[in-house]
Amino acid sequence: MSYKTKWLASAAAITFLFPTVAQAQNADTATGDETAETEYSGEIVVTARPGGSGQRKQDAAFAISSIDSAAMDQIAPNSTADLLSVVPGVWSESSGGQNGANIFVRGFPGGGDAEFVTFQYQGSPAFPPPTLSFLENSQLFRIDETVS
């Protein structure tokens, strides 16, 4: 027998000598009184994380802006340019109409065609950057796998 074969046989024998024990935890069952105390407040909390990576907003090396539905209702955006008006460091205006918005990011050179702005869905760009000035809210009907 070669050295490699002896080593593999020894490793297999050792593996089968030690029993593997699997244990499951028993969950405490809630009584009827404990279940009655839990109430649903009706509020849904949405957290924003870059690309689903589990990274917190404050630890990211880039800016992440998120707003809740109440703030969005207060803004009442007619276009993406209106929605971007709440993002710090971003100046947007729609002098070219709803589909011709100019977006400028502080600190980045640009002619207003949103070269340095991306809209992402779970870390993937929804539209390539050169077409962002033509991005309209009606185009974002619902980005979902269930919609064909």
Number of C-alpha atoms within 10 A of each C-alpha: 5 6 8 9 10 11 11 11 12 11 11 11 11 10 11 9 8 8 7 8 5 5 6 5 5 6 6 6 7 9 8 8 8 9 9 9 8 8 7 7 6 6 6 8 6 10 10 15 18 18 12 10 9 9 12 12 16 10 8 11 7 9 12 14 12 13 13 11 10 9 11 12 9 8 13 11 14 12 19 22 26 17 16 17 16 17 15 12 13 15 17 22 19 16 10 10 12 18 17 19 24 21 25 21 18 11 8 10 11 14 10 17 18 22 19 15 16 16 14 13 14 13 12 12 11 15 14 13 16 13 12 24 23 18 20 17 15 10 9 9 9 9 11 8 6 6 7 5
